[in-house]
Amino acid sequence: MNRPLQDHICEEQLFERLYKKHSKNLHDFLYYKFGEQLNPQDKVQEAFIKLWQNCSKISPNKAKSFLFTTANNLMLNAVAHHKVVLKYQKLPQKSATNESPEFVMQEKEYHQKLQNALANLTEAQRVAFLMNRVEGKRFKEIAELLDISTKAVEKRIYGALKKLRKEIEGL
């Protein structure tokens, strides 16, 4: 089984022998140097793929050196990529808008007024109003769910709208 290698490693049997001879050592080298997090087994496979793609250019006595150099470079690239990802995750995401601070403040005030106005409605008005405006239910559906007449639902919603308009201008 230790017959001398040819001038190139493009023959499957020779390539297979190289794989069997060097894959475990290459994996162990990458594992000890970089750890398991960046999956050294994948880099071993990629290195052998690159060796196969360049088999006519690499002499058998340079194959081991090519494999270790290629795998090491692949891992270094993965480490560099991982650092970029970590750095990007640490950066605060910009939440800039084209809205002026005055507009944002007015929007918050309006939202607070709306919440207060909703809280001041009777429970019956609030339930009917929110089922209609937030959930999009029709008067008939609300009447069936609350076990009341459609007219009662209309009265509750219109009463809620009247109170809300009074408390919040422009609603």
C-alpha positions, 0 to 999 in steps of 0.5 A: 500500500505504500507505493510511490505517488505519481507526478500528479494526484488526479487519480482517485486511488492516490487522492483517496490514499492522501485523504486517509493519510492526512484528513485526521491529522489535518482535522486535529491540527485545526481543532487544536488551533481554532477549537470546535466552534468554526467546524474544522471538519468542514474546513478539512473537506473544503481543503480536500476539495480545493486540492482535487480542483487543483490536482494537476498543478500540485505534485504529490510531495507538496500535497500535505503542505497545500492541504494544511496551508489551505485549511489554515487559511480557510479557518483564518477567513472564518475567524475574521468573518466571525469577528466582523459578525460579532462587531456588527452585533455589538453596534447599536442599530440606528433607529433614525427617522425623518420625523422631527422631535416635536412630531415624535413628542406630539405623537406620544402625547396624542397616544397618551391622551387616547389611552386615557380617553379609552380608560374613561369609557365605560367597560361596555363602550370600550369593549364594543369600540375596540372589538369594532375598531381594533379587531374589525368586527361588524356590529352584528358579530359583536352583538352575537358575541356579547349577547346583545342587540345590534342597536345596543352595539351601535349605541355603545360604539357611537357613545364611545366615539362621542366621548373620545371626540370630546376628550381628544380634538381631531379624532 
